[in-house]
């Protein structure tokens, strides 16, 4: 396979296609590619999760009313789960997938030595086989319902009392509770686990790439040896950080609105969420640090030797008097000397870690963005707006 050929993007898909769940969507006609296909799937998700819950709670009178501590209409966390988080998990495929495909193609075309192309293709095929594994998604499905069983009957068996999940007249579970427990919540948990599985496949794929013989260029202007595109593509997983932050923020927000807690009482939990997100999403990029460090060391020695040789020749020609009749004005030797100095400076400034301020801020902002509406519980809107204007202006 020669550089420049355009493979089928499905062969390089890590997020959107493959697996038992995708084949089920294909049979039902919901696996259409493109933005419209993802929008249709997101709409169907809302249609089969939130809408039945809304209808059932209205029928049984638990959608609103003074007898419930948390009626369905005031359950912020569940509304966020089914109206925001679920659709975001589905739409994230359309956002992440094109970048991952481009990264895989660019690595193959620009970074892999020709003798290691077959090994690289085997790594890709192995990752695709893991993505297509029926056993993996069956295990995820089993794990989903085991998680749900632990949540309902072991960890929090009385969590629904006082909410729309229990009828206030006889403390029996509502019909909406059964749909929520046995279908809606397991579905969104399966989507989370499926994304986690796909992300693990991608992360281990990056780690395996780092052990190949890569054509790292210390003089590359991206200051990362030509590998900066990997961190750029990987940063698109920030949409998952945004989704995770939205779910956590809705849980904290509900406790602020219902239980009277303050946002500051969750400061350590929010800090923990940030640390988890940064640890999970930035750690795979460390796999390339040793290769970059080695490339920088070799580059510094090579360009130092080149600079020594050119500087010695330059001195012999222009300073020690051996230039003959050639005029200094207009010569390209000085510009070449400056170019060598600039090249050495690029190698010297080369960063040996793909984790930088930009991708840290990307994941940090994505995680914290859903928490911004909770600031209204601390500051009035006009006061908060004034603070923001002072920061911006």
C-alpha positions as CSV (number, residue, x, y, z in Angstrom):
1,X,0.0,0.0,0.0
2,X,1.6,3.3,-1.1
3,X,1.2,6.6,0.6
4,X,-1.6,8.8,-0.8
5,X,-4.0,5.9,-1.4
6,X,-7.4,6.5,0.1
7,X,-8.7,3.4,2.0
8,X,-12.2,2.7,2.9
9,X,-12.9,4.8,6.1
10,X,-14.9,1.9,7.5
11,X,-11.6,-0.1,7.8
12,X,-10.3,2.7,10.1
13,X,-13.4,3.3,12.1
14,X,-13.0,3.2,15.9
15,X,-16.1,4.9,17.0
16,X,-19.1,4.8,14.7
17,X,-19.4,1.4,13.1
18,X,-18.9,-2.3,14.0
19,X,-20.2,-4.4,16.8
20,X,-23.4,-6.2,17.6
21,X,-25.2,-2.9,18.5
22,X,-24.3,-1.3,15.2
23,X,-25.5,-4.3,13.3
24,X,-28.8,-4.1,15.2
25,X,-29.1,-0.5,14.1
26,X,-28.3,-1.5,10.5
27,X,-31.2,-4.0,10.5
28,X,-33.6,-1.5,11.9
29,X,-32.5,1.2,9.3
30,X,-31.0,3.5,12.0
31,X,-27.4,3.1,11.0
32,X,-27.4,5.7,8.3
33,X,-24.1,7.6,7.9
34,X,-23.9,11.3,8.0
35,X,-25.2,14.0,10.3
36,X,-28.8,13.2,9.5
37,X,-28.3,9.6,10.5
38,X,-26.9,10.5,13.9
39,X,-29.7,13.1,14.5
40,X,-32.2,10.4,13.7
41,X,-30.7,8.0,16.2
42,X,-30.5,10.7,18.8
43,X,-34.2,11.5,18.2
44,X,-35.1,7.8,18.4
45,X,-33.2,7.6,21.7
46,X,-35.4,10.3,23.2
47,X,-38.5,8.8,21.7
48,X,-38.0,5.4,23.4
49,X,-36.6,6.6,26.7
50,X,-37.8,10.0,27.9
51,X,-41.2,10.1,26.1
52,X,-42.5,6.8,27.5
53,X,-41.4,8.0,31.0
54,X,-43.2,11.3,30.5
55,X,-46.4,9.6,29.4
56,X,-46.4,7.0,32.2
57,X,-45.8,9.6,34.9
58,X,-48.6,11.8,33.5
59,X,-51.0,8.9,33.5
60,X,-50.2,7.9,37.1
61,X,-50.0,11.5,38.4
62,X,-46.3,11.5,39.4
63,X,-45.1,14.0,36.8
64,X,-45.9,16.9,39.1
65,X,-47.7,17.5,42.4
66,X,-47.1,18.7,45.9
67,X,-47.1,15.2,47.4
68,X,-43.7,14.3,45.8
69,X,-40.4,15.6,46.8
70,X,-39.1,15.1,43.2
71,X,-41.8,15.0,40.6
72,X,-40.8,13.9,37.1
73,X,-40.9,17.4,35.7
74,X,-38.4,18.5,38.4
75,X,-36.0,15.6,38.1
76,X,-33.1,17.5,36.6
77,X,-30.6,14.7,36.6
78,X,-32.9,12.3,34.7
79,X,-34.0,14.9,32.3
80,X,-30.4,15.7,31.5
81,X,-29.6,12.0,31.3
82,X,-32.2,11.3,28.6
83,X,-32.4,14.7,26.8
84,X,-28.7,15.7,26.8
85,X,-26.4,12.9,27.8
86,X,-27.9,10.2,25.6
87,X,-28.1,12.2,22.5
88,X,-24.6,13.6,23.0
89,X,-23.2,10.1,23.3
90,X,-24.8,9.2,20.0
91,X,-23.8,12.5,18.2
92,X,-20.3,12.2,19.6
93,X,-19.6,9.5,17.0
94,X,-20.1,12.0,14.2
95,X,-17.7,14.4,15.9
96,X,-14.9,12.0,16.9
97,X,-14.9,9.5,14.1
98,X,-13.6,11.7,11.1
99,X,-10.7,12.9,13.2
100,X,-9.7,9.3,14.3
101,X,-9.8,8.2,10.7
102,X,-7.6,11.0,9.6
103,X,-5.1,10.3,12.3
104,X,-4.8,6.6,11.3
105,X,-4.4,7.5,7.7
106,X,-1.8,10.2,8.4
107,X,0.2,7.9,10.6
108,X,0.3,5.3,7.9
109,X,1.1,7.7,5.1
110,X,3.7,10.0,6.9
111,X,5.1,8.3,10.0
112,X,5.4,4.6,9.4
113,X,8.5,3.3,7.6
114,X,7.8,1.2,4.5
115,X,9.2,-2.0,6.1
116,X,6.8,-1.6,9.0
117,X,3.6,-0.9,7.0
118,X,2.5,-4.6,7.2
119,X,2.9,-4.5,11.0
120,X,1.0,-1.3,11.2
121,X,-1.9,-2.7,9.1
122,X,-2.0,-5.7,11.4
123,X,-2.4,-3.4,14.4
124,X,-5.3,-1.6,12.6
125,X,-7.0,-4.9,11.8
126,X,-6.5,-6.2,15.3
127,X,-8.2,-3.0,16.7
128,X,-11.0,-3.3,14.1
129,X,-11.6,-7.0,15.2
130,X,-11.9,-5.8,18.8
131,X,-14.3,-3.2,17.7
132,X,-16.4,-5.8,15.9
133,X,-16.4,-8.3,18.7
134,X,-19.8,-9.7,19.5
135,X,-18.5,-11.2,22.7
136,X,-17.3,-7.8,23.9
137,X,-20.6,-6.1,23.5
138,X,-22.4,-9.1,25.1
139,X,-20.1,-8.8,28.1
140,X,-20.9,-5.0,28.2
141,X,-24.6,-5.8,28.1
142,X,-24.3,-8.3,30.9
143,X,-22.2,-5.7,32.9
144,X,-24.9,-3.1,32.3
145,X,-27.7,-5.2,33.8
146,X,-25.4,-6.4,36.7
147,X,-24.6,-2.7,37.4
148,X,-28.3,-1.9,37.3
149,X,-29.2,-4.8,39.6
150,X,-26.5,-3.6,42.1
151,X,-27.8,-0.1,41.9
152,X,-31.4,-1.0,42.5
153,X,-31.3,-3.9,45.0
154,X,-28.0,-3.6,46.7
155,X,-26.5,0.0,46.7
156,X,-29.7,2.1,46.8
157,X,-32.8,0.0,47.2
158,X,-34.9,2.9,48.7
159,X,-33.5,5.7,46.5
160,X,-36.8,6.2,44.7
161,X,-39.0,6.9,47.7
162,X,-40.5,10.4,47.5
163,X,-39.9,10.7,43.8
164,X,-41.9,9.9,40.6
165,X,-40.5,6.4,40.8
166,X,-42.9,5.4,43.7
167,X,-46.6,6.0,43.9
168,X,-47.4,8.3,46.9
169,X,-50.6,6.5,47.6
170,X,-49.2,3.0,48.4
171,X,-45.4,3.3,48.0
172,X,-45.5,0.8,45.2
173,X,-43.2,1.3,42.2
174,X,-44.7,3.3,39.4
175,X,-45.0,2.0,35.9
176,X,-42.5,4.5,34.8
177,X,-40.1,3.0,37.3
178,X,-40.2,-0.4,35.5
179,X,-39.5,1.3,32.1
180,X,-36.7,3.3,33.7
181,X,-35.1,0.4,35.5
182,X,-35.3,-2.3,32.9
183,X,-34.9,-0.4,29.7
184,X,-34.1,3.4,29.7
185,X,-31.3,3.6,32.2
186,X,-29.6,0.3,31.1
187,X,-29.6,1.6,27.5
188,X,-27.8,4.8,28.4
189,X,-25.4,2.9,30.6
190,X,-24.7,0.5,27.8
191,X,-23.9,3.5,25.6
192,X,-21.4,4.7,28.2
193,X,-19.8,1.3,28.5
194,X,-19.7,0.9,24.7
195,X,-17.9,4.3,24.4
196,X,-15.5,3.3,27.1
197,X,-14.7,0.1,25.2
198,X,-14.1,2.0,22.0
199,X,-11.9,4.5,23.8
200,X,-9.8,1.7,25.4
201,X,-9.3,0.2,21.9
202,X,-8.1,3.5,20.6
203,X,-5.8,4.1,23.6
204,X,-4.1,0.8,23.3
205,X,-3.8,1.3,19.5
206,X,-1.9,4.6,20.2
207,X,0.4,2.8,22.7
208,X,1.2,0.1,20.1
209,X,2.0,2.8,17.5
210,X,4.5,4.3,19.9
211,X,6.6,1.1,19.7
212,X,6.9,1.2,16.0
213,X,9.7,2.8,14.1
214,X,8.2,6.2,13.5
215,X,9.7,8.9,11.2
216,X,9.9,11.6,13.9
217,X,11.3,14.9,12.6
218,X,13.0,17.0,15.3
219,X,12.9,20.1,13.0
220,X,9.1,19.8,12.4
221,X,7.5,23.3,13.0
222,X,4.8,21.8,15.2
223,X,7.5,21.4,17.9
224,X,6.4,17.8,18.5
225,X,8.5,16.0,15.9
226,X,5.5,15.9,13.5
227,X,3.2,14.1,16.0
228,X,1.1,17.1,17.1
229,X,-1.8,15.9,14.9
230,X,-2.2,12.9,17.1
231,X,-2.9,15.0,20.2
232,X,-5.2,17.2,18.1
233,X,-7.3,14.2,16.9
234,X,-7.2,12.7,20.4
235,X,-8.6,16.0,21.9
236,X,-11.9,15.4,20.1
237,X,-12.7,13.0,22.9
238,X,-13.4,16.2,24.9
239,X,-17.0,15.8,23.8
240,X,-17.1,12.8,26.1
241,X,-15.7,15.0,28.9
242,X,-18.5,17.5,28.1
243,X,-21.1,14.7,28.3
244,X,-19.7,13.3,31.6
245,X,-19.6,16.8,33.1
246,X,-23.2,17.4,32.1
247,X,-24.4,14.3,33.9
248,X,-22.4,15.1,37.0
249,X,-23.5,18.7,37.0
250,X,-27.1,17.7,36.8
251,X,-26.8,15.4,39.8
252,X,-25.1,18.2,41.8
253,X,-27.7,20.7,40.5
254,X,-30.6,18.5,41.7
255,X,-29.1,18.3,45.2
256,X,-28.7,22.1,45.2
257,X,-32.3,22.7,44.1
258,X,-34.0,19.9,46.1
259,X,-31.8,19.3,49.2
260,X,-30.7,22.9,49.7
261,X,-27.0,22.2,49.3
262,X,-24.6,24.8,47.9
263,X,-22.3,24.5,44.9
264,X,-19.3,25.1,47.1
265,X,-20.1,22.0,49.1
266,X,-19.2,20.0,46.0
267,X,-15.9,21.7,45.3
268,X,-13.9,18.6,46.2
269,X,-16.1,16.4,44.1
270,X,-15.8,18.7,41.1
271,X,-12.0,18.7,41.6
272,X,-12.1,14.9,41.6
273,X,-14.1,14.9,38.4
274,X,-11.5,17.1,36.7
275,X,-8.7,14.9,37.9
276,X,-10.4,11.8,36.6
277,X,-11.1,13.3,33.2
278,X,-7.6,14.6,32.8
279,X,-6.1,11.3,33.9
280,X,-8.3,9.1,31.7
281,X,-8.1,11.2,28.5
282,X,-4.5,12.5,28.6
283,X,-2.6,9.4,29.9
284,X,-2.5,7.6,26.4
285,X,-0.6,10.5,25.0
286,X,2.3,9.8,27.3
287,X,3.1,6.7,25.3
288,X,5.0,8.8,22.7
289,X,7.2,10.6,25.3
290,X,10.2,8.1,25.1
291,X,10.2,8.2,21.3
292,X,10.1,12.0,21.3
293,X,12.8,12.2,23.9
294,X,15.0,9.9,21.9
295,X,14.4,11.8,18.6
296,X,15.2,15.1,20.4
297,X,18.5,13.7,21.8
298,X,19.5,12.4,18.4
299,X,18.5,15.6,16.7
300,X,20.4,17.8,19.1
301,X,23.6,15.8,18.5
302,X,23.2,15.7,14.7
303,X,22.4,19.4,14.3
304,X,25.1,20.3,16.8
305,X,27.6,18.5,14.6
306,X,26.2,20.1,11.5
307,X,26.4,23.6,13.1
308,X,29.9,22.9,14.3
309,X,31.0,21.9,10.8
310,X,29.3,24.9,9.1
311,X,30.5,27.4,11.7
312,X,34.1,26.2,11.3
313,X,33.9,26.5,7.5
314,X,32.2,30.0,7.9
315,X,35.0,31.2,10.2
316,X,37.7,29.8,7.9
317,X,36.2,31.6,4.9
318,X,35.1,34.9,6.3
319,X,37.1,35.5,9.5
320,X,40.4,33.8,9.1
321,X,41.0,35.5,5.7
322,X,40.4,32.7,3.3
323,X,37.5,34.1,1.4
324,X,39.6,35.3,-1.6
325,X,38.0,38.0,-3.7
326,X,34.4,37.1,-2.8
327,X,32.4,40.0,-1.4
328,X,30.6,39.6,2.0
329,X,27.7,41.8,0.9
330,X,25.0,39.7,-0.8
331,X,26.4,36.4,0.1
332,X,24.1,33.5,1.1
333,X,26.5,32.2,3.6
334,X,25.2,34.4,6.4
335,X,21.6,33.5,5.7
336,X,22.6,29.8,5.7
337,X,24.3,30.3,9.1
338,X,21.1,31.9,10.4
339,X,19.0,29.1,9.0
340,X,21.2,26.5,10.7
341,X,20.8,28.4,13.9
342,X,17.0,28.5,13.5
343,X,16.9,24.8,12.8
344,X,18.9,24.0,15.9
345,X,16.6,26.3,17.9
346,X,13.6,24.4,16.7
347,X,15.2,21.1,17.8
348,X,16.2,22.6,21.1
349,X,12.6,23.8,21.7
350,X,11.0,20.5,20.6
351,X,8.6,19.2,23.3
352,X,8.9,15.6,24.3
353,X,5.3,15.2,25.5
354,X,2.1,15.4,23.5
355,X,0.3,16.7,26.6
356,X,0.3,20.5,26.4
357,X,-1.6,23.5,27.6
358,X,-4.0,23.4,24.7
359,X,-5.3,19.9,25.2
360,X,-5.4,20.3,29.0
361,X,-7.5,23.4,28.6
362,X,-9.7,21.7,26.0
363,X,-10.6,18.9,28.4
364,X,-10.8,21.2,31.4
365,X,-13.2,23.6,29.8
366,X,-15.3,20.8,28.3
367,X,-15.7,19.3,31.8
368,X,-16.5,22.5,33.6
369,X,-18.8,24.1,31.0
370,X,-21.9,22.2,32.2
371,X,-21.3,23.5,35.7
372,X,-21.7,27.2,34.7
373,X,-25.5,27.3,35.1
374,X,-25.0,26.3,38.7
375,X,-23.2,29.5,39.3
376,X,-26.6,31.2,39.2
377,X,-27.3,29.5,42.6
378,X,-24.4,31.5,44.0
379,X,-24.5,34.8,42.1
380,X,-27.6,36.6,40.6
381,X,-27.6,36.7,36.8
382,X,-26.8,40.4,36.6
383,X,-23.9,40.1,39.1
384,X,-22.5,37.1,37.3
385,X,-22.8,38.9,34.0
386,X,-20.9,41.8,35.4
387,X,-18.1,39.5,36.7
388,X,-17.8,37.9,33.2
389,X,-17.7,41.3,31.5
390,X,-14.9,42.4,33.8
391,X,-12.9,39.3,33.0
392,X,-13.5,39.7,29.2
393,X,-13.1,43.4,29.0
